[in-house]
Amino acid sequence: MTTAPHDGAPRPTAGALRLIEPRTEFPTSVDVGPYLTGLGEHCPFLRPSVRRGMTGWTVYEIAPGSHRYAVEAELFHAGVRAAEWVRPLMARPFGTLVCENVVLLGQCEDADHRELLAWPHWALKHLYAPVGVMFGKFAQGAVETDRQGRRIPPPPFSFLPVRAGVRPLDPKFLTGTPDLATALAVSVDDGRDVFKHIPCEWKAVREWASSLPRPRKP
């Protein structure tokens, strides 16, 4: 398979992820319907996004025998590709509803899904917050609560949601990372290359992400 760097050009990969289903609004390889129905109670943007066809899904599976570093690298580039898809759509009518989801299936030799999502998510949200793109992460079966303390339905699969940031609201979810919250609160997508000051290769990105301040404990 191939992924794309930030400029959209094809990029060969090591094959740690297999593309199971290219971007679609209604995936057949995973059952998103019941999960989205339950999740709609916690996100006011989800139902209108789905109704307007602005929620997309791309499904990947970990290739047998793949190891953590290779999976992280390809998951990161899949997130970049999704973010660069989202960016031009944010300026269009109803742009706040755009959401792309990178689904991860299969098993890794030396890490579970929660571990595999962690570093790509950490790097991606810091790279893209200044241009107003918000990243989340949901590991299969994870039990979490919303800001009102209500239980969020556990995801039936692991995925990274990539969406337009909502500046009045989203910084409230980033209290543990105040610098990131500030970046998102004043974000403007001026078309900048988020990789202007850092190579797009995963090794360099992971080293950079490792140097960022760790989240504050509540």
Solvent accessible surface area in square Angstrom, and as a share of the most:
residue,aa,sasa,rsa
1,M,83,0.37
2,T,75,0.44
3,T,1,0.01
4,A,6,0.04
5,P,27,0.17
6,H,52,0.23
7,D,104,0.54
8,G,54,0.52
9,A,46,0.36
10,P,114,0.72
11,R,65,0.24
12,P,113,0.71
13,T,31,0.18
14,A,94,0.73
15,G,32,0.30
16,A,3,0.03
17,L,1,0.01
18,R,124,0.45
19,L,83,0.41
20,I,72,0.37
21,E,25,0.11
22,P,87,0.55
23,R,87,0.32
24,T,35,0.20
25,E,69,0.31
26,F,150,0.62
27,P,14,0.09
28,T,125,0.73
29,S,48,0.31
30,V,15,0.09
31,D,99,0.51
32,V,16,0.09
33,G,37,0.36
34,P,93,0.59
35,Y,13,0.05
36,L,25,0.12
37,T,93,0.54
38,G,25,0.24
39,L,25,0.12
40,G,7,0.07
41,E,103,0.46
42,H,43,0.19
43,C,42,0.25
44,P,105,0.66
45,F,63,0.26
46,L,18,0.09
47,R,106,0.39
48,P,32,0.20
49,S,3,0.02
50,V,54,0.31
51,R,182,0.66
52,R,128,0.47
53,G,23,0.22
54,M,34,0.15
55,T,6,0.03
56,G,0,0.00
57,W,3,0.01
58,T,23,0.13
59,V,0,0.00
60,Y,8,0.03
61,E,60,0.27
62,I,6,0.03
63,A,9,0.07
64,P,108,0.68
65,G,44,0.42
66,S,13,0.09
67,H,102,0.46
68,R,67,0.24
69,Y,112,0.42
70,A,32,0.25
71,V,0,0.00
72,E,1,0.00
73,A,15,0.12
74,E,5,0.02
75,L,0,0.00
76,F,0,0.00
77,H,1,0.01
78,A,3,0.02
79,G,0,0.00
80,V,0,0.00
81,R,117,0.43
82,A,12,0.09
83,A,0,0.00
84,E,46,0.20
85,W,124,0.44
86,V,0,0.00
87,R,24,0.09
88,P,78,0.49
89,L,34,0.17
90,M,41,0.18
91,A,100,0.77
92,R,146,0.53
93,P,108,0.68
94,F,109,0.45
95,G,5,0.05
96,T,74,0.43
97,L,17,0.08
98,V,3,0.01
99,C,19,0.11
100,E,7,0.03
101,N,7,0.03
102,V,3,0.02
103,V,0,0.00
104,L,0,0.00
105,L,41,0.20
106,G,25,0.24
107,Q,139,0.62
108,C,18,0.11
109,E,110,0.49
110,D,81,0.42
111,A,13,0.10
112,D,78,0.40
113,H,20,0.09
114,R,143,0.52
115,E,73,0.33
116,L,0,0.00
117,L,1,0.01
118,A,39,0.30
119,W,45,0.16
120,P,0,0.00
121,H,16,0.07
122,W,20,0.07
123,A,0,0.00
124,L,0,0.00
125,K,28,0.12
126,H,30,0.14
127,L,13,0.06
128,Y,0,0.00
129,A,4,0.03
130,P,42,0.27
131,V,1,0.01
132,G,8,0.08
133,V,1,0.01
134,M,22,0.10
135,F,6,0.03
136,G,19,0.18
137,K,81,0.34
138,F,44,0.19
139,A,12,0.09
140,Q,108,0.48
141,G,44,0.42
142,A,10,0.08
143,V,93,0.53
144,E,74,0.33
145,T,83,0.48
146,D,26,0.13
147,R,140,0.51
148,Q,131,0.58
149,G,54,0.52
150,R,110,0.40
151,R,141,0.52
152,I,24,0.12
153,P,35,0.22
154,P,49,0.31
155,P,6,0.04
156,P,62,0.39
157,F,7,0.03
158,S,0,0.00
159,F,6,0.03
160,L,0,0.00
161,P,15,0.09
162,V,0,0.00
163,R,67,0.25
164,A,3,0.02
165,G,14,0.13
166,V,20,0.12
167,R,125,0.45
168,P,103,0.65
169,L,73,0.36
170,D,3,0.02
171,P,24,0.15
172,K,102,0.43
173,F,114,0.47
174,L,16,0.08
175,T,110,0.64
176,G,21,0.20
177,T,15,0.09
178,P,47,0.29
179,D,108,0.56
180,L,7,0.03
181,A,15,0.11
182,T,82,0.48
183,A,27,0.21
184,L,0,0.00
185,A,44,0.34
186,V,107,0.62
187,S,3,0.02
188,V,95,0.55
189,D,53,0.27
190,D,95,0.49
191,G,63,0.61
192,R,98,0.36
193,D,62,0.32
194,V,19,0.11
195,F,14,0.06
196,K,152,0.64
197,H,169,0.75
198,I,21,0.10
199,P,76,0.48
200,C,18,0.11
201,E,105,0.47
202,W,8,0.03
203,K,137,0.58
204,A,28,0.22
205,V,0,0.00
206,R,59,0.22
207,E,110,0.49
208,W,78,0.27
209,A,0,0.00
210,S,56,0.36
211,S,86,0.55
212,L,29,0.14
213,P,94,0.59
214,R,138,0.50
215,P,69,0.43
216,R,164,0.60
217,K,186,0.79
218,P,181,1.14
